[in-house]
Amino acid sequence: MTSTTPVSAPPPASARQPDDPPREPEPWTSNPSAASASLPPRWVIRAAWVGQRALYSATRGRLGLRRATATQWGMMRLRTVGRRSGAERVAILGYFEDGADLVTMAMNGWADPEPAWWLNLQANPDAVVDLPDGPRAVRARAAGPDERPRLWARWAEYDGADLDAFAARRSRETAVVILSPRPEAAA
């Protein structure tokens, strides 16, 4: 029988000695001053994404999606066209409803690069989202400066005060993405 020594978290900055060298920032952060927002390691975030897609696929869509409510964001499956390959690309994202629109954030698990699905939507804004009640044809756009603060505040109602601290980890502003029903789909 072997014993393992538990790995403890580094002491908070207030508990460190003055001559201690500064800690290196976590590899998934782009802004070391944003260390106050606690996120799991990047591999955990990516594993959760893989698990979510596997659950959706294994159950043929019966599990893995949910409607947004007043207290919890929903989960949708976004189908885009690859900007370079032209092949269908799929991502499962959190969202909330704002009238007829669906709103999500291009956050890539709070890593610095833009998510591929957002780059694909910038190249071709027409997409399809799968919701628990069926597919919906949508057209994507970034929220404008007049609507972004309201929609960001709405996300903060779901994710709490850490939303701004998470966003501070990125070197660029996190786009708030609005998915509106396509006009031809509404006819």
C-alpha positions as CSV (number, residue, x, y, z in Angstrom):
1,M,0.0,0.0,0.0
2,T,1.4,3.3,-1.0
3,S,0.6,6.7,0.6
4,T,0.3,9.9,-1.3
5,T,1.0,13.3,0.1
6,P,-2.0,15.6,-0.5
7,V,-1.2,18.6,-2.8
8,S,-2.2,21.8,-1.1
9,A,-3.0,25.1,-2.8
10,P,-0.4,27.8,-2.6
11,P,-1.0,30.2,0.3
12,P,-2.9,33.4,-0.4
13,A,-0.9,36.5,-1.2
14,S,-1.5,37.9,2.3
15,A,0.1,34.7,3.9
16,R,3.3,34.8,1.8
17,Q,6.5,36.1,3.3
18,P,8.0,39.4,1.9
19,D,11.0,37.6,0.5
20,D,9.0,34.9,-1.3
21,P,9.3,35.1,-5.1
22,P,6.1,36.1,-6.9
23,R,4.0,33.2,-8.1
24,E,3.8,32.5,-11.8
25,P,0.3,33.1,-13.2
26,E,-1.8,30.1,-14.1
27,P,-1.0,29.1,-17.7
28,W,-4.7,29.6,-18.8
29,T,-4.8,33.2,-17.7
30,S,-3.8,36.1,-19.9
31,N,-4.1,38.7,-17.1
32,P,-2.2,37.7,-14.0
33,S,-4.0,40.4,-12.0
34,A,-7.3,38.5,-12.5
35,A,-6.2,35.6,-10.3
36,S,-9.1,36.4,-7.9
37,A,-11.5,34.6,-10.1
38,S,-11.1,30.9,-9.5
39,L,-11.4,28.5,-12.5
40,P,-10.5,24.9,-12.8
41,P,-7.4,24.0,-14.9
42,R,-7.9,24.2,-18.6
43,W,-7.9,20.4,-19.1
44,V,-10.9,20.1,-16.8
45,I,-12.8,22.7,-18.8
46,R,-12.0,20.9,-22.1
47,A,-12.9,17.5,-20.6
48,A,-16.3,18.9,-19.5
49,W,-16.9,20.1,-23.1
50,V,-16.0,16.7,-24.5
51,G,-18.2,15.0,-21.9
52,Q,-21.2,17.2,-22.7
53,R,-20.9,16.5,-26.4
54,A,-20.5,12.8,-25.8
55,L,-23.7,12.8,-23.6
56,Y,-25.6,14.6,-26.3
57,S,-24.4,12.1,-29.0
58,A,-24.8,8.9,-26.9
59,T,-28.4,9.8,-26.1
60,R,-29.1,11.1,-29.6
61,G,-30.1,14.5,-28.2
62,R,-32.3,13.3,-25.4
63,L,-29.9,14.6,-22.8
64,G,-27.4,17.5,-22.9
65,L,-29.6,20.5,-23.7
66,R,-31.9,22.5,-21.4
67,R,-34.2,25.5,-21.7
68,A,-33.2,28.7,-20.1
69,T,-35.2,29.7,-17.0
70,A,-35.3,32.9,-14.9
71,T,-32.7,31.4,-12.5
72,Q,-30.5,29.2,-14.8
73,W,-29.0,29.7,-18.2
74,G,-30.0,27.1,-20.8
75,M,-27.8,24.9,-23.0
76,M,-28.0,24.8,-26.8
77,R,-26.2,23.0,-29.6
78,L,-24.9,25.5,-32.2
79,R,-24.2,24.3,-35.7
80,T,-21.9,26.6,-37.8
81,V,-20.1,26.3,-41.1
82,G,-16.3,26.1,-40.7
83,R,-14.7,29.3,-42.1
84,R,-11.9,27.4,-43.8
85,S,-13.2,23.8,-44.2
86,G,-16.8,24.5,-45.1
87,A,-17.7,21.5,-43.0
88,E,-20.3,21.7,-40.3
89,R,-18.9,22.4,-36.8
90,V,-20.8,21.9,-33.5
91,A,-20.5,23.5,-30.1
92,I,-22.7,23.2,-27.0
93,L,-23.1,26.6,-25.4
94,G,-24.9,28.3,-22.5
95,Y,-27.5,30.9,-23.4
96,F,-30.5,32.9,-22.2
97,E,-33.5,34.3,-24.1
98,D,-34.0,38.0,-24.8
99,G,-37.3,38.2,-26.5
100,A,-37.1,36.1,-29.7
101,D,-33.2,36.2,-29.6
102,L,-30.8,33.8,-27.9
103,V,-27.8,35.4,-26.2
104,T,-24.5,33.7,-25.5
105,M,-20.9,34.8,-24.9
106,A,-17.8,34.2,-27.0
107,M,-15.7,33.3,-24.0
108,N,-13.8,30.0,-24.9
109,G,-13.9,28.9,-21.3
110,W,-12.3,32.2,-20.4
111,A,-9.2,31.4,-22.3
112,D,-7.7,34.3,-24.3
113,P,-8.3,33.1,-27.9
114,E,-11.6,33.6,-29.5
115,P,-13.7,30.4,-29.8
116,A,-13.7,28.8,-33.2
117,W,-17.5,28.9,-33.3
118,W,-17.4,32.7,-33.0
119,L,-14.8,33.0,-35.7
120,N,-17.0,30.8,-37.9
121,L,-20.0,33.0,-37.2
122,Q,-18.1,36.1,-38.1
123,A,-17.3,34.6,-41.5
124,N,-20.8,33.2,-42.0
125,P,-23.4,34.5,-39.6
126,D,-26.1,32.0,-40.6
127,A,-26.3,29.0,-38.3
128,V,-28.8,26.5,-36.7
129,V,-29.3,26.0,-33.0
130,D,-30.7,22.9,-31.5
131,L,-32.9,23.4,-28.5
132,P,-34.9,20.9,-26.4
133,D,-38.0,21.9,-28.5
134,G,-36.3,21.5,-31.9
135,P,-33.9,23.3,-34.3
136,R,-34.0,27.0,-35.0
137,A,-32.4,28.8,-37.9
138,V,-30.6,31.9,-36.7
139,R,-28.3,34.8,-37.8
140,A,-25.5,35.9,-35.4
141,R,-24.2,39.3,-34.6
142,A,-22.2,40.9,-31.8
143,A,-24.2,43.0,-29.4
144,G,-23.7,46.7,-30.1
145,P,-22.4,49.2,-27.5
146,D,-25.9,50.3,-26.6
147,E,-27.2,46.8,-25.8
148,R,-24.0,45.0,-24.5
149,P,-24.1,46.5,-21.0
150,R,-27.7,45.3,-20.5
151,L,-27.0,41.8,-21.8
152,W,-23.8,41.5,-19.8
153,A,-25.6,42.5,-16.6
154,R,-28.2,39.8,-17.4
155,W,-25.4,37.2,-17.6
156,A,-24.1,38.5,-14.3
157,E,-27.5,37.6,-12.8
158,Y,-26.7,33.9,-13.7
159,D,-23.0,33.8,-13.1
160,G,-22.6,36.2,-10.2
161,A,-20.0,38.8,-9.3
162,D,-17.1,36.7,-10.7
163,L,-18.2,37.4,-14.3
164,D,-16.1,40.6,-14.6
165,A,-13.2,38.9,-12.9
166,F,-13.4,36.0,-15.4
167,A,-13.6,38.4,-18.3
168,A,-10.5,40.3,-17.0
169,R,-8.5,37.1,-17.7
170,R,-8.8,37.8,-21.4
171,S,-6.8,40.4,-23.3
172,R,-9.8,41.4,-25.4
173,E,-13.4,42.2,-24.7
174,T,-15.6,39.2,-24.5
175,A,-18.2,39.4,-27.3
176,V,-21.9,39.1,-26.3
177,V,-23.4,37.2,-29.3
178,I,-27.0,37.6,-30.3
179,L,-28.6,34.8,-32.3
180,S,-31.8,36.2,-33.9
181,P,-34.3,34.1,-35.9
182,R,-33.5,34.3,-39.6
183,P,-36.1,36.3,-41.5
184,E,-36.6,33.6,-44.1
185,A,-37.1,31.0,-41.4
186,A,-39.9,33.1,-39.7
187,A,-42.0,33.3,-43.0
